[in-house]
Amino acid sequence: MIPMQKTTRARPPPRGRNNRSDTVLAPEDGAMLFRRPTRPVPSPRTADHRMAGTRRLPRSHGPVLPGALLLLPLALFAMVQRGEAASRNSTLDISHDGRWLAVANRDAGSTTVIDLADGRTLREIPLGLHPEGVCFIGRTSRFAVAVHGADYVAVCDAATGRIEQKIPVFDEPYGVIDSPDGATLYVTLEYPGRVAEIDVSTGRVRRELPAGRFPRGIARAPDGNRVYVSEYYTATVHAVDPVRGTIIRSWSGASTDNLARQLTHHPRRNKLYLPHIRSRVTAVHGTGSIFPYVTVISPDAVETPRRRIPMDAFRGNLVTANPWETAISPDGRWLAVVFSGTDDMFLCRVLDDDYRELEDAGYRRLGHNPRAAVFSPDGRRLYVLNALDFEVIGLSVPKLEEEVRWKVCRNPLPPDVHRGKILFYSARPPMSTRRWIACSSCHPDGDADGRTWHNPEGLRNTPPLFGLAWTHPLHWSADRDEVQDFEHTIRSPLMLGLGLIRGQPAPALGPPNRGRSRDLDALAAYTTSHTFTLSPHARDGLSEAARRGRELFFRADVGCAECHRGPFYTDSTLRRPFAKHDVGTGKDDPTEKMGPAYDTPTLLGVYRSAPYLHHGKAATLLDVLTTFNKGDRHGRTSHLSQSQLQDLVEFLKSLPYEDPVAAARRAGLKPVPDAPPSVISSARAPADVTIESTGVRARSRGP
């Protein structure tokens, strides 16, 4: 049973009052404050009629409004039918008749269903590691959920709370949409760069369609004759013909376009809306490196099919950060954009001019880390997910006044990890004073941004944070020995923040900054909480090629294991002096300011972390072993045949194929003191998931 917290409702302002959206304020703790007093409405205790596989939540009252205005009655729901509007991928979706609202709870590993007909009933369905996308199927109460970390698509029934199907896919399902008739699901598979076409009636994958590199966003035209996908790290959009199963056209943006995770199609016009950031790697400054954009793509346009609209100048000098999703009203009149970095949103009026495209129509401060929005079928209400408040709020359109609020799940994170995650995703003070950049702008959900930055110390390829609790010291040059040293980054020209420590921080590699600030220690707890997922290339154990590659890896005449050793395939430790190695990649780099010797990065997860090396110039693992290994200084590979090199690559792609944490425990190794208890658990497997009190993890499997 998940406890339901008391819910605060806001009365609507009286008629005739100037109901501007800026009458709503949001303090740093994320609680919503109104200039008119609100009244807490307790949730009545109800019997627990839990269904198998579901968690029934206590009833939550709707807004304090006259009975006739409380919520739309069922009869009206039947009348408010959503036309054949184009679909989009999102963490929120609403059923065709407007009765059910489904939300993917990434941190809790579940999906929650809200019954909008009475505004009271909540049901939470456990699913597994990191559900990311939800989509109602056709005109039914059934909906699909893409479970990104568990590699399957779940089909659930909102009315019963039952999981009807679990459809395995390969690998990392993210966005999910349905066909106009609800007979087919299309799911982006991020790592292999494909779209899975799923037959809903049989629950089987019919085929996989090409989708570029690391696709996340997906949408379709209203008639279903085109499926559009967006690449996460480039914001390139591809048009896929679902009949022929081929990419028929692509629209690339600037080289700086990045982190495009969601795509929305206009309900009637052939127009696409793509939220993303701009990573300007040559300008490492808080006012010049990260910018928020919504790109509008017009597939039928000849001269200018792609128009990029800056969101930091859209409403005067109000800067926003990290646009996460857009949502368009069923009539195509309104477009909502939520910003996860500045905890706010824009409401835009959609223009039919193919030039300006969008016009400012409203602004609203939101809770912590808003990640999704969806309009009701009649377009009069906008639902928004505040991901780190674990709640959904309903706002009136276009005034953006709060009408209803639900808690969708229990907070599954330890208090310090939760607080640290809020700080990690924030582009507001004290993390940043200019509002353009957050830690998550380069490390979203602990991953890398796929970029090599021109830092003051030289070229630096952004590493993922997975396994950070076990792989100190930090940075390519090992110039920091604790996450708390990133207080210097917060205060630097990069983030222009106020900092989390009172007074001056100790120098990096000097006396510890740990223990000087509760918030800084919380940031360290979150940053070190990211664990590995077992490689999909070793789902059934090592292949024959990978086994041959493993033998080569540990052979003395090849020498890979001289530095890449132990459970995490690195010789990095906090013992002084730090082990750094000159492998020949830095001497010819005129930008290098800290010397050509580098810390040994872990090899776990390298199957999906290209580009490689400190300068990011190696596009593939084979390039690391050949092109950028002149003189055999980075292992001795010049005497290996092409087939042996391919075997070695296959082994590297299989890492991790077994639980590194269990091996570390057997070897007597310990994580850094900041690490939360969850990182001492097993690595996460793509399947065989379990729900635990501190979150969702998978039981690891051997080779």
C-alpha positions in Angstrom: 0.0 0.0 0.0 1.5 3.3 -1.0 0.5 6.2 1.4 -1.4 9.0 -0.2 -0.3 12.4 0.9 -2.7 15.2 1.7 -3.6 17.1 -1.5 -4.0 20.8 -1.7 -6.6 22.2 -4.1 -6.9 25.8 -5.3 -10.2 27.5 -5.7 -10.6 29.4 -8.9 -10.3 33.2 -8.7 -13.6 35.1 -8.7 -15.0 36.4 -12.0 -13.7 39.7 -13.2 -10.3 39.4 -11.4 -7.2 39.7 -13.5 -6.3 36.0 -13.5 -2.7 36.2 -14.8 -0.6 33.1 -14.7 2.1 34.9 -12.8 -0.1 35.0 -9.7 1.4 31.5 -9.0 4.7 31.4 -7.3 7.0 28.4 -6.7 9.6 28.5 -3.9 12.8 26.5 -4.1 11.2 23.5 -2.4 8.8 23.1 -5.2 5.6 23.6 -3.2 3.0 25.6 -5.1 1.9 28.8 -3.5 -1.1 30.9 -4.4 -1.9 34.5 -3.5 -5.4 33.3 -2.5 -5.4 30.8 0.4 -5.9 27.1 -0.4 -7.5 24.5 1.8 -6.0 21.1 2.3 -8.4 18.3 1.6 -7.7 15.0 3.4 -8.0 11.8 1.6 -10.5 9.4 3.1 -9.4 6.0 4.1 -10.7 3.3 1.8 -10.5 -0.4 1.8 -7.6 -2.0 0.0 -9.0 -3.9 -3.0 -5.7 -4.7 -4.4 -5.6 -6.6 -7.7 -2.9 -9.1 -8.4 0.1 -7.2 -9.7 -1.2 -3.7 -8.8 -1.1 -1.3 -5.9 -4.4 0.4 -5.1 -3.9 3.9 -3.9 -6.3 5.7 -1.5 -8.8 8.0 -3.1 -7.8 11.6 -3.7 -10.4 14.4 -3.8 -10.6 16.6 -6.8 -10.6 20.4 -6.7 -12.8 22.3 -4.3 -15.4 23.4 -6.9 -19.2 23.4 -7.1 -20.5 20.0 -7.9 -21.5 20.8 -11.4 -18.0 22.0 -12.2 -16.0 19.4 -10.3 -15.1 17.2 -13.3 -16.7 16.3 -16.5 -19.4 13.7 -16.0 -19.2 10.4 -17.9 -21.9 11.5 -20.4 -19.8 14.4 -21.4 -16.7 12.2 -21.7 -18.6 10.2 -24.3 -19.4 13.3 -26.2 -15.9 14.8 -26.2 -14.3 12.5 -28.7 -10.7 13.1 -29.8 -10.5 13.1 -33.6 -7.9 11.2 -35.5 -5.2 13.4 -34.0 -1.6 12.5 -34.6 0.1 10.7 -31.8 3.4 11.5 -30.1 5.7 9.8 -27.6 5.3 11.0 -24.0 5.5 10.0 -20.4 1.9 10.9 -20.1 -1.1 9.9 -22.2 -4.9 10.2 -22.0 -7.4 7.8 -23.4 -9.5 8.6 -26.5 -12.6 9.2 -24.5 -10.8 11.3 -21.9 -11.6 9.0 -19.0 -8.1 7.6 -18.1 -4.8 9.2 -17.6 -1.6 7.1 -17.6 1.8 8.1 -16.4 5.2 6.4 -16.5 7.0 6.6 -13.1 10.6 6.3 -14.1 12.1 6.3 -10.6 9.5 4.1 -9.1 9.5 1.6 -12.0 5.7 1.6 -12.4 2.8 3.2 -14.2 -0.1 5.0 -12.5 -3.6 5.2 -13.8 -5.9 8.1 -12.9 -9.7 7.8 -13.4 -10.6 11.3 -14.7 -14.3 10.5 -14.6 -14.5 10.9 -10.9 -11.0 12.3 -10.2 -10.5 10.0 -7.3 -9.2 6.6 -8.1 -5.5 5.9 -8.6 -3.9 2.6 -9.4 -0.2 1.9 -9.6 1.1 -1.0 -11.6 4.7 -2.2 -11.0 6.6 -2.8 -14.2 10.3 -2.7 -13.9 13.4 -0.6 -14.6 12.7 2.9 -16.0 9.4 3.0 -17.8 9.7 5.9 -20.2 6.8 6.1 -22.7 3.0 5.4 -22.5 0.4 5.3 -25.2 -3.3 4.4 -25.1 -4.2 2.0 -27.8 -6.9 3.0 -30.2 -10.2 3.8 -28.6 -9.8 1.3 -25.7 -8.8 1.4 -22.1 -5.6 -0.5 -22.9 -2.3 1.3 -23.0 1.3 0.4 -23.8 4.3 1.2 -21.7 7.9 1.2 -23.0 10.1 -0.2 -20.1 13.5 1.2 -21.1 15.7 -0.6 -18.6 13.9 -4.0 -18.8 13.7 -4.2 -22.6 10.0 -5.0 -23.0 6.7 -3.3 -23.8 3.9 -3.8 -21.4 0.2 -3.7 -22.4 -2.0 -2.8 -19.5 -5.7 -2.3 -19.0 -6.5 1.0 -17.2 -9.9 -0.3 -16.2 -8.7 -3.5 -14.5 -5.1 -2.7 -13.6 -3.9 -5.9 -15.2 -0.8 -6.4 -17.3 -2.1 -8.2 -20.3 1.1 -8.6 -22.3 4.8 -8.3 -21.9 6.4 -8.1 -25.3 10.3 -8.4 -25.3 12.2 -6.1 -27.6 15.9 -5.5 -28.3 17.0 -3.0 -26.9 16.1 0.0 -24.7 12.5 0.8 -25.8 11.8 4.5 -25.2 9.0 6.1 -27.2 5.7 4.3 -28.1 2.8 5.3 -30.4 -0.1 3.4 -32.0 -1.4 3.3 -35.5 -4.7 5.1 -36.3 -6.7 1.9 -36.0 -4.9 0.8 -32.8 -3.8 -2.5 -34.4 -0.1 -1.7 -34.4 2.4 -0.2 -32.0 5.6 1.5 -33.0 8.4 1.6 -30.5 11.8 3.3 -30.7 14.6 1.0 -29.7 17.4 3.4 -28.7 20.6 1.4 -28.7 20.2 -0.6 -31.9 18.7 2.4 -33.7 15.5 0.7 -34.8 11.7 1.0 -34.5 9.8 -2.2 -33.5 6.5 -2.7 -35.2 4.3 -4.7 -32.9 1.1 -6.5 -33.7 -1.2 -5.7 -30.8 -3.5 -8.7 -31.4 -0.7 -11.2 -31.1 1.7 -9.3 -28.9 4.6 -10.1 -31.3 7.2 -7.9 -33.1 6.4 -8.1 -36.8 9.6 -6.5 -37.9 12.1 -3.8 -37.1 12.4 -0.6 -39.1 15.6 1.5 -39.6 15.5 4.7 -37.4 19.0 6.2 -37.5 21.3 6.3 -34.4 19.9 6.3 -30.9 16.3 7.2 -31.8 14.0 8.3 -28.9 11.2 10.6 -30.2 8.5 9.1 -32.4 5.2 10.5 -33.9 3.0 9.7 -36.9 0.9 11.6 -39.3 -2.9 11.5 -38.6 -3.5 9.1 -41.4 -0.6 6.9 -40.4 1.1 6.9 -43.7 4.3 8.3 -42.2 6.1 7.5 -39.0 8.7 10.1 -37.8 11.6 9.5 -35.4 14.2 11.8 -33.9 17.8 10.9 -33.0 18.6 11.6 -29.4 22.1 13.0 -29.8 21.7 14.9 -33.1 18.0 15.9 -33.3 17.9 14.5 -36.8 14.4 13.6 -37.8 13.7 10.7 -40.2 10.5 10.0 -42.1 9.8 6.2 -42.2 7.4 4.6 -44.7 5.6 2.0 -42.5 4.5 0.1 -45.7 7.9 -0.2 -47.3 9.8 -0.2 -43.9 12.4 2.2 -45.1 13.6 5.7 -44.3 12.4 7.9 -47.2 13.7 11.3 -46.1 15.7 12.9 -43.3 16.1 16.4 -41.9 19.3 17.2 -40.1 19.9 20.2 -37.9 23.0 22.0 -36.7 26.0 20.0 -35.3 25.2 21.5 -31.9 21.6 20.1 -31.8 21.4 17.5 -29.0 19.2 15.6 -26.5 16.0 15.4 -28.6 14.0 12.8 -26.8 10.4 13.6 -27.9 8.5 14.4 -31.1 5.0 15.8 -31.6 2.9 16.0 -34.8 0.3 18.6 -35.4 -3.2 17.0 -35.4 -4.1 18.3 -38.9 -1.2 20.0 -40.6 2.0 18.2 -41.7 4.1 19.8 -39.0 6.4 18.4 -36.3 7.6 20.0 -33.0 10.9 18.8 -31.6 12.2 20.1 -28.2 16.0 19.8 -27.7 19.0 21.7 -26.5 22.0 23.2 -28.3 25.4 22.0 -27.0 27.9 24.6 -28.2 31.1 22.7 -27.2 33.5 25.5 -28.1 32.0 27.9 -25.6 32.3 26.5 -22.1 30.5 29.3 -20.3 27.3 29.6 -18.5 25.9 32.1 -21.0 27.2 30.5 -24.2 27.2 26.7 -24.1 23.7 25.3 -23.5 20.6 26.7 -25.2 16.9 25.6 -25.2 15.1 25.2 -28.5 11.9 23.9 -30.2 12.5 23.0 -33.8 9.5 23.1 -36.1 9.8 20.7 -39.1 7.6 21.1 -42.2 8.1 18.0 -44.3 6.3 19.5 -47.3 8.3 22.7 -47.3 10.9 23.0 -50.1 13.1 25.9 -49.0 13.1 25.9 -45.2 11.7 22.6 -43.9 13.4 23.0 -40.5 13.1 26.2 -38.4 14.7 26.4 -34.9 13.0 28.6 -32.3 15.1 29.7 -29.3 13.2 29.3 -26.1 15.6 31.5 -24.1 14.4 34.5 -26.1 10.9 33.5 -26.7 9.5 35.5 -23.7 11.7 38.5 -23.6 14.7 37.9 -21.3 13.2 35.0 -19.4 15.7 32.2 -19.8 14.6 28.5 -19.6 16.6 25.4 -19.6 16.4 21.8 -20.8 13.1 21.5 -22.7 11.9 17.9 -22.1 8.6 17.5 -24.0 6.0 19.4 -26.0 2.2 18.7 -26.2 -0.3 20.1 -28.7 -4.0 20.5 -28.1 -6.4 18.4 -30.2 -7.6 21.4 -32.2 -4.0 22.4 -32.9 -4.4 25.8 -31.3 -2.0 25.5 -28.3 1.5 24.0 -27.8 2.9 23.5 -24.3 6.6 23.2 -23.7 7.9 22.0 -20.3 11.4 22.8 -19.1 13.0 20.4 -16.7 15.9 22.6 -15.8 14.0 25.8 -14.8 10.9 24.0 -13.5 8.5 26.0 -15.7 6.5 25.9 -18.9 5.4 28.0 -21.9 2.0 27.9 -23.5 2.4 28.9 -27.1 -0.3 29.9 -29.6 0.3 27.9 -32.8 0.3 30.1 -35.9 -0.6 29.0 -39.4 2.0 31.1 -41.1 5.0 28.8 -41.7 7.3 31.6 -40.6 6.9 32.6 -36.9 5.2 29.3 -36.1 4.7 30.0 -32.4 3.5 33.0 -30.3 3.8 33.5 -26.6 0.5 32.8 -24.8 1.4 32.1 -21.2 3.9 31.1 -18.6 3.7 29.0 -15.5 6.1 28.0 -12.7 5.9 24.3 -12.0 7.1 21.8 -9.5 10.4 19.9 -9.5 11.7 18.5 -12.8 8.6 18.7 -15.1 9.0 16.1 -17.8 5.7 15.6 -19.6 2.4 17.3 -20.5 -0.8 16.2 -22.3 -4.0 18.1 -23.2 -7.5 16.8 -22.4 -9.6 15.8 -25.5 -11.5 19.0 -25.3 -8.3 21.1 -25.0 -9.5 22.9 -21.9 -7.1 21.3 -19.4 -3.4 20.5 -19.5 -2.0 17.8 -17.3 1.7 18.1 -16.3 4.0 15.6 -14.7 6.3 17.1 -12.0 8.6 14.1 -12.0 10.6 14.7 -8.8 7.4 15.7 -6.9 5.9 12.4 -8.1 2.7 14.2 -9.0 0.5 15.2 -11.8 -1.3 18.6 -11.8 -4.2 19.7 -14.0 -4.1 23.3 -15.3 -6.9 25.3 -17.0 -6.2 26.4 -20.6 -5.3 29.1 -21.5 -5.1 30.7 -18.0 -2.9 27.9 -16.6 -4.6 28.0 -13.2 -4.3 24.8 -11.1 -7.5 22.8 -10.9 -6.4 19.4 -9.6 -3.4 17.6 -8.3 -2.6 13.9 -7.7 0.3 12.1 -6.1 1.1 9.3 -8.6 3.5 7.2 -6.5 5.5 7.1 -3.4 8.9 8.7 -3.5 11.2 5.6 -4.0 14.4 7.5 -3.5 16.4 7.9 -0.3 16.1 11.5 1.0 19.7 12.4 0.2 19.5 10.9 -3.3 16.2 12.7 -4.0 17.5 16.0 -2.9 20.7 15.5 -4.9 18.7 14.7 -8.0 16.7 17.9 -7.6 19.9 19.9 -7.5 21.4 17.9 -10.4 18.5 18.8 -12.7 18.3 22.4 -11.6 19.4 25.4 -13.6 18.2 27.7 -11.0 20.0 29.2 -7.9 22.1 28.0 -6.2 23.2 25.7 -9.0 23.2 28.5 -11.7 22.4 32.2 -11.6 21.8 32.5 -15.4 19.4 29.6 -15.8 20.9 28.1 -19.0 22.7 25.0 -17.7 22.3 22.2 -15.2 24.4 19.2 -14.4 21.8 17.2 -16.3 22.4 19.2 -19.5 25.5 17.1 -20.1 24.7 14.0 -17.9 21.0 13.4 -18.4 19.9 10.5 -16.2 23.5 9.8 -15.5 24.4 9.2 -19.2 26.7 11.2 -21.4 25.7 13.8 -24.0 27.8 12.3 -26.8 29.9 15.5 -27.0 33.6 16.4 -26.7 33.9 19.8 -25.0 36.7 22.3 -25.5 37.3 22.8 -21.8 40.0 25.1 -20.4 42.2 22.0 -19.6 41.8 20.7 -23.2 39.5 18.5 -25.2 37.3 16.4 -22.9 34.8 13.7 -24.0 31.8 13.6 -21.6 31.8 10.3 -19.7 28.7 8.6 -18.3 28.3 8.5 -14.6 27.5 4.8 -14.3 29.7 3.1 -11.7 31.1 6.4 -10.5 30.9 5.2 -6.8 33.6 2.6 -7.7 35.8 4.5 -10.1 37.3 7.5 -8.3 39.3 9.7 -8.9 37.3 11.8 -11.3 37.9 13.5 -14.7 40.2 12.4 -17.4 43.2 14.0 -15.7 42.2 12.6 -12.2 42.2 16.2 -10.9 39.4 15.6 -8.4 39.1 12.9 -5.7 35.5 13.5 -4.5 32.2 14.6 -6.1 32.1 17.4 -3.6 35.0 19.0 -5.5 32.4 19.9 -8.2 31.6 22.8 -6.0 34.3 24.5 -8.1 32.4 23.7 -11.2 29.1 25.1 -9.8 31.0 28.4 -9.0 33.0 28.4 -12.3 32.2 30.4 -15.4 30.6 27.2 -16.8 27.6 27.2 -14.4 27.9 30.7 -12.7 26.2 29.3 -9.6 26.3 30.6 -6.0 27.6 27.3 -4.7 26.4 25.0 -1.9 29.2 25.6 0.7 29.3 28.6 3.0 32.6 30.3 2.6 35.3 29.1 0.2 35.6 25.4 -0.8 38.8 23.5 -0.2 41.0 23.1 -3.3 40.4 20.0 -5.4 42.7 17.2 -4.2 43.1 19.1 -1.0 41.2 18.8 2.3 37.8 17.1 1.8 34.8 19.2 1.0 32.6 16.3 2.1 30.6 17.1 5.2 30.6 20.9 4.7 27.2 21.1 3.1 24.2 18.8 3.3 23.2 19.8 -0.2 26.6 19.1 -1.6 26.7 15.7 0.1 23.3 15.0 -1.3 24.5 15.9 -4.8 27.3 13.5 -4.3 24.9 10.8 -3.2 22.8 11.1 -6.4 25.8 11.4 -8.7 27.3 8.1 -7.3 23.9 6.3 -7.4 24.1 5.3 -11.0 24.7 1.6 -11.6 25.4 -0.4 -14.8 23.0 -2.4 -16.9 24.3 -5.8 -18.1 25.2 -5.7 -21.8 22.5 -6.8 -24.3 25.3 -8.4 -26.3 25.8 -11.0 -23.6 22.1 -11.6 -22.8 22.6 -15.3 -23.3 26.2 -15.3 -22.1 29.3 -14.6 -24.1 29.2 -15.4 -27.8 32.0 -17.6 -29.2 33.6 -14.5 -30.7 33.4 -12.7 -27.4 35.0 -15.7 -25.6 37.9 -15.6 -28.1 38.1 -11.8 -27.5 38.3 -12.4 -23.7 41.2 -14.7 -24.1 43.0 -12.0 -26.2 42.2 -9.3 -23.7 43.9 -11.1 -20.9 46.9 -12.4 -22.9 50.2 -10.9 -21.7 51.3 -10.1 -25.3 48.2 -8.0 -25.8 48.3 -6.3 -22.4 44.8 -4.8 -22.2 44.4 -6.1 -18.6 47.6 -4.3 -17.4 45.5 -1.2 -16.9 41.9 -2.3 -17.5 41.7 -4.8 -14.7 39.5 -5.8 -11.8 35.7 -5.9 -11.7 35.3 -2.5 -13.2 38.1 -2.9 -15.8 40.2 0.0 -14.5 43.2 0.5 -12.3 41.8 3.7 -10.9 42.0 4.0 -7.1 42.3 6.8 -4.5 45.7 5.6 -3.5 48.3 8.3 -4.1 49.9 8.9 -6.5 47.0 8.3 -8.8 47.6 5.8 -11.7 47.7 7.8 -14.9 49.0 6.6 -18.3 50.4 8.2 -21.4 48.9 6.1 -24.2 50.0 8.5 -27.0 46.7 10.3 -27.5 47.6 13.6 -25.9 51.0 14.6 -27.0 49.9 15.9 -30.4 47.0 17.8 -29.0 47.8 21.5 -28.7 44.7 22.1 -26.5 46.0 19.8 -23.8 46.9 21.8 -20.7 47.2 19.1 -18.0 49.7 16.7 -19.6 49.2 13.7 -21.8 48.7 11.1 -19.0 45.1 10.1 -18.3 43.1 8.2 -15.7 42.0 4.8 -16.9 38.3 4.8 -17.7 36.1 1.8 -17.0 35.3 -0.4 -20.0 31.9 -1.3 -18.6 29.1 -0.1 -21.0 31.4 0.9 -23.8 29.1 -0.8 -26.3 27.0 2.4 -26.2 29.3 5.2 -25.1 30.9 6.3 -28.4 32.9 8.4 -29.2 36.0 7.2 -27.3 39.2 8.5 -25.7 39.7 11.8 -24.0 39.4 13.8 -27.2 36.5 11.9 -28.6 38.1 11.3 -31.9 37.8 7.5 -32.0 34.3 6.8 -33.5 34.4 3.1 -32.9 36.1 0.6 -30.6 38.0 -0.7 -33.6 39.4 2.8 -34.1 40.6 2.8 -30.5 42.5 -0.5 -31.1 44.0 0.5 -34.5 43.9 4.1 -35.8 44.5 5.7 -32.3 47.0 3.1 -31.1 50.1 4.0 -33.0 53.2 2.4 -31.5 51.2 -0.1 -29.5 51.1 2.2 -26.5 47.4 1.6 -25.7 47.7 -2.2 -25.6 49.7 -4.2 -28.1 47.4 -4.8 -31.0 49.5 -4.3 -34.2 50.3 -8.1 -34.4 46.6 -9.1 -34.3 44.7 -10.2 -37.4 41.5 -8.5 -38.5 39.4 -11.4 -37.2 41.2 -11.2 -33.8 40.6 -7.5 -33.6 36.9 -8.1 -34.3 36.8 -10.8 -31.6 38.4 -8.3 -29.1 35.7 -5.7 -30.1 33.0 -8.3 -29.5 34.3 -8.9 -26.0 34.4 -5.2 -25.2 30.8 -4.8 -26.4 29.8 -7.6 -24.0 30.9 -5.7 -20.9 29.5 -6.0 -18.3 28.4 -9.6 -18.9 28.4 -10.3 -15.1 27.8 -8.4 -12.0 30.8 -6.2 -11.2 29.5 -5.2 -7.7 29.4 -8.8 -6.5 32.9 -9.4 -7.8 34.1 -6.2 -6.1 32.6 -7.4 -2.8 34.4 -10.7 -3.1 37.6 -8.8 -3.7 37.1 -6.7 -0.6 36.6 -3.4 -2.6 34.3 -0.7 -1.3 32.6 2.2 -3.0 33.3 5.8 -2.0 31.7 7.0 1.3 29.0 9.1 -0.4 27.6 6.1 -2.3 24.0 5.3 -1.3 23.2 1.6 -0.4 21.6 0.9 -3.8 25.0 1.0 -5.5 26.2 -1.9 -3.3 23.6 -4.1 -4.9 23.8 -6.1 -8.0 24.1 -4.6 -11.5 20.9 -4.2 -13.4 19.9 -6.9 -15.9 17.7 -6.1 -18.8 15.1 -8.7 -17.6 13.9 -10.6 -14.5 13.1 -7.4 -12.6 12.0 -6.9 -9.1 10.5 -4.0 -7.1 12.5 -3.1 -4.0 12.0 -0.5 -1.3 14.8 1.8 -2.6 13.7 1.6 -6.2 13.7 -0.8 -9.1 16.6 -3.0 -9.8 17.1 -6.2 -11.7 18.6 -9.4 -10.4 21.9 -10.0 -12.2 22.6 -13.0 -14.3 25.8 -14.8 -14.9 27.4 -15.4 -18.4 
